[in-house]
Amino acid sequence: MDKPELFSSAGTPYRALADTQIGELWSALSWPEDPLPVLDVGCGPGDVTKKVIAPRLPPGTKLVASDISPEMLEFCRLHNALPGTITYELFDAMTPHLEKSSVWQYAPFGKVFAVMVMQWLSDNRRAIQNMHKLLVPGGEAVFTVLAKSVHLAAYEELAKDPRWARYMKQDVETFVSPYHRSEDPASEFRQLLQSEGFHVVCCDLSPQTFVFPSEAQRRAALKSVNAFLNRIPEDQKDDFMDDWMHHMEKLGGLTNDTEPTGETKFCMHCTTLAAVGRKL
Ligand SMILES: C[S@@+](CC[C@H](N)C(=O)[O-])C[C@H]1O[C@@H](n2cnc3c(N)ncnc32)[C@H](O)[C@@H]1O
């Protein structure tokens, strides 16, 4: 993911879901009188950090927002700065050298947020171990995770297509959510949290629909999260997007729903996990 402008501008329905889910999880969190810093892992373009997380924090709480992508962090600093509250840092959530990372200097954290990030991480266990180490005992980790989505199933279809296989085949698995093929993603994630030293406060799976006002906006939002587009030659990018969306449609993940008013809604359907773990 390295298209911060596109993700930020086309992602309004996505941010609305983040706002709802974080709002619902907030009541499960406890805030001591003198709150420790809060870490946002995989902050992307920083809109959720600044507009969804920061406004809910107790006054004076420091927020460290981090991402593996320098492009995302540059966009954050330009468009989502909040001096005195948010510090942006480059950080790989799966690093095997946590104590040498840029965020370690701010630990221990009172909370760690990972909003729509875990599906990007091929080693969820390592990332959760790192979060556990970064938290104070009793501190909480808050997750929203894209568990199942046809856009992931459609990657697998494209990887079988001779036109696209050479750009995808070697690592398509890396970009498919670890929960995509799971029979029971909530149990799997719950067990992972428990096995790494968390008490699971909640962990629920629910169906979601992102509603876009136009076909163009839905396409732009999907383009911003496509993991392979950068590898596709410029003159074939549109064909690749067409094929990807065609597979999604066939799999029932994209629908155009006409309202009684005659207005059409451009929808994308998926399943998400929302969870809070407390460090034991
Ligand atoms: C779907 S975006 C979510 C961004 C943000 N949390 C939000 O809700 O808008 C996923 C982000 O995770 C980041 N990411 C992917 N792998 C990562 C890793 N190993 N460590 C940290 N961030 C990572 C990507 O660069 C991207 O910005």
The ligand as an SDF file (V2000), in Angstrom:
LIG
                    3D

 27 29  0  0  0  0  0  0  0  0999 V2000
   -5.4600   -0.6680    5.1400 C   0  0  0  0  0  0  0  0  0  0  0  0
   -4.1530    0.3740    5.6890 S   0  0  0  0  0  0  0  0  0  0  0  0
   -4.8510    0.9310    7.2050 C   0  0  0  0  0  0  0  0  0  0  0  0
   -4.3540    2.2920    7.5530 C   0  0  0  0  0  0  0  0  0  0  0  0
   -4.9500    2.9270    8.7970 C   0  0  0  0  0  0  0  0  0  0  0  0
   -4.8120    2.1290   10.0040 N   0  0  0  0  0  0  0  0  0  0  0  0
   -6.4030    3.2540    8.5810 C   0  0  0  0  0  0  0  0  0  0  0  0
   -7.2510    2.6780    9.2350 O   0  0  0  0  0  0  0  0  0  0  0  0
   -6.6850    4.0970    7.7240 O   0  0  0  0  0  0  0  0  0  0  0  0
   -2.8890   -0.7500    6.2190 C   0  0  0  0  0  0  0  0  0  0  0  0
   -1.5580   -0.0570    6.5610 C   0  0  0  0  0  0  0  0  0  0  0  0
   -0.6970   -1.0220    7.1440 O   0  0  0  0  0  0  0  0  0  0  0  0
    0.6210   -0.7120    6.7380 C   0  0  0  0  0  0  0  0  0  0  0  0
    1.4700   -1.8960    6.9220 N   0  0  0  0  0  0  0  0  0  0  0  0
    1.5580   -2.9910    6.1300 C   0  0  0  0  0  0  0  0  0  0  0  0
    2.4740   -3.8420    6.6270 N   0  0  0  0  0  0  0  0  0  0  0  0
    2.9630   -3.2780    7.7690 C   0  0  0  0  0  0  0  0  0  0  0  0
    3.9360   -3.6800    8.7210 C   0  0  0  0  0  0  0  0  0  0  0  0
    4.6130   -4.8380    8.5960 N   0  0  0  0  0  0  0  0  0  0  0  0
    4.1940   -2.8600    9.7580 N   0  0  0  0  0  0  0  0  0  0  0  0
    3.5260   -1.6810    9.8930 C   0  0  0  0  0  0  0  0  0  0  0  0
    2.6030   -1.2420    9.0080 N   0  0  0  0  0  0  0  0  0  0  0  0
    2.3270   -2.0380    7.9600 C   0  0  0  0  0  0  0  0  0  0  0  0
    0.4740   -0.2760    5.2910 C   0  0  0  0  0  0  0  0  0  0  0  0
    1.5950    0.4830    4.8580 O   0  0  0  0  0  0  0  0  0  0  0  0
   -0.8170    0.5300    5.3640 C   0  0  0  0  0  0  0  0  0  0  0  0
   -0.5530    1.8820    5.5680 O   0  0  0  0  0  0  0  0  0  0  0  0
  1  2  1  0
  2  3  1  0
  2 10  1  0
  3  4  1  0
  4  5  1  0
  5  6  1  0
  5  7  1  0
  7  8  2  0
  7  9  1  0
 10 11  1  0
 11 12  1  0
 11 26  1  0
 12 13  1  0
 13 14  1  0
 13 24  1  0
 14 15  1  0
 14 23  1  0
 15 16  2  0
 16 17  1  0
 17 18  1  0
 17 23  2  0
 18 19  1  0
 18 20  2  0
 20 21  1  0
 21 22  2  0
 22 23  1  0
 24 25  1  0
 24 26  1  0
 26 27  1  0
M  CHG  2   2   1   9  -1
M  END
$$$$
